[in-house]
């Protein structure tokens, strides 16, 4: 057992060193910025070379506040945003940067009813009318709330790997968070934000064996393979997180996760309780069936509450939903088809 432990530790160390020295593939150039406010930008993927209809139907894409948007645009061969643009849509993606100055005091209402609502204004102006919304992970919750607040400006809503009921199959995370909450609240009180390292530690605690195992696998990979390239890209993305504004961190981890406010009808944004049954537009909930971050049952709880909700089931994990080699077939194409087939309100 001692020999095996040493061997695994050596493989893990080798994998980490190999990752740190691996060559990086330059990411594609960012498209034009069509709106900005504070640390938030709106990028126009209808202007990329892959776009086939720069004036096509606008899809406003909302990523999580804690991760960079570029998981949706890894490179020209693996890009959710470019895939939609290549199919005749005009994706506009929100780029959340780290909160600055007064933004560290932002609540979810400030982000959704303020920052995101004004980005929606810009998107509607470019589209000449209501737009489609797409949210990934936490971004799906932001998009859901925005849709409820601005029903007349949203013609369709897609929610990818989006949690709703935080007490369905979330037992380990709830216990970890309950134990860490005093430290989290203290950190927020002193720093004003929740650091990326602390968020990563919370999620890593769910499966302490995952990180050593993945780096041992990487140690054995041929560095010239696509699998090795994707591993480096995704690890770089995971390590390029964004600090959370203090009030937002408390709303997410204390209220959503511990108190389970969304399904209880107690999550309030701009004075409104956010309720899926208020969403009158067509909605598509994408459920990654192998997701260990957002349990599939949590996504389905959201789909069950949407009056016009459909479910797209995908055999993938949380990140593989976007980054796997089959994502073009299993997600990008079906989602583009759904957006294009969803009629505008006046058609």
ZAKEVEX-899071 format. One line per 8 residues: number of its first residue (from 1); their letters; for each residue x, y, z of C-alpha. Coordinates in Angstrom, 3 decimals, decimal comma. Each point is the difference from the previous one (the first is absolute). Example, Ala and Ser with C-alpha at 12.3 -4.5 7.8 and 13.67 -1.06 7.14 Angstrom:
<rs>
1) AS) 12,300:-4,500:7,800; 1,370:3,440:-0,660
</rs>
This chain:
<rs>
1) XXXXXXXX) 0,000:0,000:0,000; 2,856:2,371:0,773; 1,579:-0,702:-3,371; -3,303:0,573:-1,792; -0,592:3,251:1,892; 3,454:1,240:-0,981; -0,618:-0,989:-3,605; -3,294:1,879:-0,146
9) XXXXXXXX) 1,507:3,069:1,624; 2,829:-0,072:-2,527; -2,480:-0,274:-2,890; -2,049:2,878:1,406; 3,101:2,183:0,370; 1,091:-0,888:-3,506; -3,423:0,951:-1,350; 0,066:3,389:1,742
17) XXXXXXXX) 3,494:0,766:-1,320; -1,002:-1,097:-3,471; -3,045:2,277:0,112; 2,016:3,002:1,198; 2,516:-0,335:-2,853; -2,436:-1,042:-2,739; -0,152:2,201:-3,102; -3,079:2,217:-0,182
25) XXXXXXXX) -2,109:0,442:-3,086; -0,807:3,639:-0,675; -3,679:0,706:0,344; -1,852:1,572:-2,937; -0,164:3,777:-0,138; -2,980:1,431:1,837; -2,732:1,577:-2,130; -1,166:3,591:0,306
33) XXXXXXXX) -1,335:1,366:3,266; -3,454:1,491:-0,650; -0,800:1,148:3,547; 1,815:0,387:3,284; -0,653:1,248:3,499; 2,485:-0,183:2,843; 1,686:-3,393:-0,069; -2,654:-1,504:-2,305
41) XXXXXXXX) 0,272:-0,282:-3,787; -2,258:-1,325:-2,758; 1,842:-1,707:-2,879; -1,532:-0,482:-3,446; 0,667:-3,482:-1,400; -2,085:0,876:-3,012; 3,160:1,780:-1,181; 2,344:-3,027:0,075
49) XXXXXXXX) 1,248:-1,534:-3,279; -2,148:-3,101:0,575; -3,237:2,024:0,083; -2,320:-0,609:-2,954; -2,599:2,640:0,834; 1,411:2,990:1,943; -3,504:1,461:0,212; -1,616:-3,275:1,053
57) XXXXXXXX) -2,233:-0,520:3,039; 1,806:1,142:3,145; 0,689:-2,456:2,820; 1,195:1,657:3,214; 2,267:-2,525:1,743; 0,501:0,279:3,759; 2,863:-1,938:1,625; 0,582:-0,509:3,708
65) XXXXXXXX) 1,280:2,898:2,089; 2,801:-2,154:1,444; 1,566:-1,274:-3,238; 1,262:1,721:-3,139; -2,206:-0,123:-3,086; 2,674:-1,573:-2,179; -1,010:-3,568:0,863; -2,579:0,809:-2,687
73) XXXXXXXX) 2,770:0,855:-2,486; 2,989:-2,274:0,652; 1,336:0,173:-3,553; -1,274:0,006:-3,553; -0,602:-3,760:0,117; -1,838:-0,016:3,328; -2,204:3,027:0,444; -3,642:0,144:1,046
81) XXXXXXXX) -0,197:3,657:-1,060; 1,591:-0,464:-3,420; -2,152:-3,075:-0,641; -3,171:2,041:0,543; 1,372:2,791:-2,201; 0,835:-2,510:-2,743; -3,648:-1,121:0,013; -1,460:3,437:-0,654
89) XXXXXXXX) -0,464:1,355:3,510; 1,642:3,101:1,492; 1,335:-0,934:3,445; 0,809:2,848:2,380; 1,853:-1,187:3,099; 0,354:1,699:3,366; 3,580:0,243:1,264; -0,037:0,369:3,799
97) XXXXXXXX) 3,320:1,278:1,234; 0,992:0,201:3,667; -2,086:2,553:1,931; 1,690:3,363:0,478; -0,461:2,688:2,665; -3,716:0,402:0,701; -0,781:-3,210:-1,925; 1,308:-2,035:2,930
105) XXXXXXXX) -3,196:1,046:1,798; -2,282:-1,206:-2,808; -2,906:-2,334:0,722; -1,583:-2,354:-2,511; -2,650:2,676:-0,535; 2,755:2,458:-0,985; 1,349:-2,462:-2,537; -3,320:-1,232:-1,395
113) XXXXXXXX) -2,363:2,979:0,168; 2,860:2,443:-0,581; 3,017:-1,143:-1,967; -1,614:-2,908:-1,845; -3,216:1,886:-0,721; 1,966:2,791:-1,677; 1,937:-2,556:-2,051; -3,391:-1,379:-1,056
121) XXXXXXXX) -1,005:3,526:-1,063; 3,045:0,085:-2,276; -0,789:-3,453:-1,402; -3,649:0,880:-0,688; 1,073:3,195:-1,770; 2,402:-1,934:-2,244; -2,661:-2,623:-0,731; -2,823:2,462:-0,525
129) XXXXXXXX) -2,219:-1,918:2,418; -0,093:-2,876:2,524; 3,045:-2,255:0,190; 0,701:-3,554:1,094; 1,841:-0,615:3,268; 2,404:-2,846:0,796; 1,548:-0,561:3,424; 2,665:-2,475:1,074
137) XXXXXXXX) 0,197:-1,294:3,588; -0,433:2,946:2,399; -0,543:2,137:-3,096; -3,195:-1,940:-0,594; -1,430:1,251:3,294; 0,944:3,559:-0,925; -1,645:-0,446:-3,412; -3,130:-1,495:1,572
145) XXXXXXXX) -0,418:2,968:2,342; 0,672:2,462:-2,821; -2,624:-1,699:-2,161; -2,592:0,332:2,753; 0,792:3,669:0,523; -0,030:0,749:-3,736; -2,514:-2,417:-1,545; -0,824:2,260:-2,945
153) XXXXXXXX) 3,649:0,118:-1,083; 0,719:-3,767:0,101; -1,364:-2,277:-2,722; 1,670:-3,254:1,092; 2,031:-1,235:2,958; 2,606:-2,798:0,052; 1,410:-1,124:3,353; 3,073:-2,235:-0,171
161) XXXXXXXX) 1,125:-2,005:3,058; -1,955:2,429:2,170; -0,772:-0,935:3,619; -3,314:0,723:1,662; -0,672:-2,284:2,962; 3,252:0,094:1,988; -1,059:-2,720:2,412; -0,573:-2,671:-2,636
169) XXXXXXXX) 3,065:-2,285:-0,004; 2,109:2,840:1,402; 0,539:-1,588:3,419; 3,811:0,085:0,065; 0,219:3,584:-1,260; -2,575:1,205:2,515; 1,946:-1,610:2,852; 3,306:1,448:-1,213
177) XXXXXXXX) -1,510:3,474:-0,348; -1,688:-0,153:3,387; 3,358:-0,741:1,591; 1,784:2,743:-1,944; -2,678:2,698:0,286; 1,426:1,758:3,100; 3,392:0,270:-1,715; -1,639:1,116:-3,253
185) XXXXXXXX) -1,978:2,730:1,752; 3,107:1,151:1,847; 2,019:0,139:-3,225; -2,703:2,030:-1,751; -0,272:2,378:2,951; 3,746:0,643:-0,004; 0,823:-0,086:-3,720; -3,267:1,137:-1,542
193) XXXXXXXX) 0,201:-2,836:-2,527; 0,183:-3,794:-0,039; 3,421:-1,059:-1,391; 0,254:-2,520:-2,814; 2,198:-2,338:2,073; -2,676:-0,327:2,664; -2,683:-0,846:-2,558; 2,259:-2,598:-1,592
201) XXXXXXXX) 0,722:-1,520:3,408; -3,717:-0,398:0,692; -0,677:-1,851:-3,233; 3,216:-2,049:0,230; -1,141:-1,226:3,409; -2,900:-1,797:-1,683; 2,410:-2,513:-1,523; 3,493:0,183:1,537
209) XXXXXXXX) 1,239:-2,721:-2,358; -1,020:1,731:-3,231; 2,938:2,419:-0,337; 2,768:-2,567:0,635; -1,713:-2,464:-2,334; -0,326:2,407:-2,920; 3,626:1,107:0,218; 1,144:-3,634:0,131
217) XXXXXXXX) -1,981:-0,618:-3,180; 1,555:3,072:-1,610; 3,498:-1,244:0,926; -0,614:-3,055:-2,198; -1,341:1,960:-2,989; 1,900:0,548:-3,204; 0,549:3,803:0,092; -0,629:0,255:-3,746
225) XXXXXXXX) -3,568:-1,335:0,195; -3,206:1,996:-0,071; -0,899:-1,430:3,399; 3,148:1,498:1,538; -0,659:3,347:-1,690; -3,570:0,084:1,323; 1,174:-0,932:3,513; 2,348:2,994:0,066
233) XXXXXXXX) -2,663:2,355:-1,381; -2,600:-1,070:2,553; 2,403:0,115:2,937; 1,062:3,487:-1,048; -3,674:1,002:-0,087; -0,707:-1,548:3,405; 2,956:1,881:1,474; -1,065:3,287:-1,599
241) XXXXXXXX) -3,012:0,562:2,239; -1,534:3,292:1,098; -0,448:1,151:3,592; -3,610:0,433:1,097; -1,339:3,251:1,416; -0,622:-0,571:3,708; -3,819:0,369:0,019; -0,292:-2,223:-3,080
249) XXXXXXXX) 2,112:-2,695:1,660; -2,323:-0,025:3,009; -3,108:-0,134:-2,179; 1,417:-2,918:-1,997; 1,497:-2,160:2,724; -2,049:0,912:3,068; -3,392:0,622:-1,644; -0,009:-2,221:-3,097
257) XXXXXXXX) 2,003:-2,953:1,287; -0,739:-0,108:3,707; -3,477:1,533:0,193; -1,075:-1,315:-3,435; -1,848:3,235:-0,707; -0,704:-0,443:-3,767; -2,416:-2,964:0,124; -1,544:1,360:3,213
265) XXXXXXXX) -1,018:3,167:-1,838; 2,247:2,084:2,260; 2,644:1,168:-2,476; -0,870:3,654:-0,573; 1,486:2,238:-2,692; -1,041:3,646:-0,322; -2,924:-0,644:2,338; -1,324:-2,990:-1,963
273) XXXXXXXX) 0,088:-3,616:1,109; 1,553:-1,898:-2,913; -2,385:-2,751:-1,068; 0,336:-2,167:-3,113; -3,784:-0,057:-0,412; 0,174:3,697:-0,887; 2,069:-0,673:-3,141; -2,406:0,213:-2,929
281) XXXXXXXX) 2,474:-0,441:-2,871; 1,170:-3,357:-1,384; 2,742:-1,475:2,196; 2,519:-2,789:-0,466; 1,790:-1,587:2,967; 3,204:-1,821:-0,957; 0,770:-2,811:2,452; 3,522:-1,532:-0,020
289) XXXXXXXX) -0,718:-3,497:1,295; 3,547:-0,581:1,341; 0,218:3,355:1,814; 1,644:-0,263:3,436; -0,116:3,763:0,658; -3,675:0,635:-0,751; -1,955:-3,230:0,563; -2,349:-0,787:-2,905
297) XXXXXXXX) -2,932:-0,134:2,432; 0,674:3,625:0,963; -0,276:1,057:-3,660; -3,175:-2,019:-0,501; -1,604:1,681:2,992; 0,361:3,254:-1,941; -1,420:-1,511:-3,196; -3,012:-1,304:1,927
305) XXXXXXXX) -0,918:3,539:1,066; 0,135:1,600:-3,467; -3,421:0,216:-1,722; 1,525:-0,370:-3,474; 3,129:-1,903:0,964; 1,667:-2,758:-1,988; 2,953:-2,163:1,002; 3,060:-0,826:-2,068
313) XXXXXXXX) 1,824:-2,906:1,632; 3,726:-0,251:-0,804; 2,325:-2,848:0,955; 2,771:2,258:1,337; 1,392:1,579:3,132; -0,252:3,606:1,106; 3,031:1,225:-1,932; -0,065:-2,710:-2,666
321) XXXXXXXX) -3,421:1,303:-1,026; 1,860:2,937:-1,563; 3,505:-1,362:-0,544; -0,387:-3,638:-1,089; 0,790:-0,980:-3,565; -3,640:-1,007:-0,574; -1,388:3,313:1,309; -0,635:1,309:-3,515
329) XXXXXXXX) -2,271:-2,972:-0,660; -1,607:-0,325:3,430; -0,459:3,665:0,975; 1,095:2,657:-2,492; -2,066:-1,242:-2,966; -3,179:-0,893:1,938; 0,061:3,292:1,895; 0,556:2,068:-3,149
337) XXXXXXXX) -2,858:-1,864:-1,702; -2,265:0,704:2,984; 0,802:3,706:0,045; -0,579:0,312:-3,743; -3,271:-1,924:0,172; -1,399:2,059:2,870; -2,207:2,701:-1,511; 0,272:3,654:0,928
345) XXX) -2,992:1,312:1,982; -1,455:1,889:-2,977; 0,428:-2,782:-2,588
</rs>
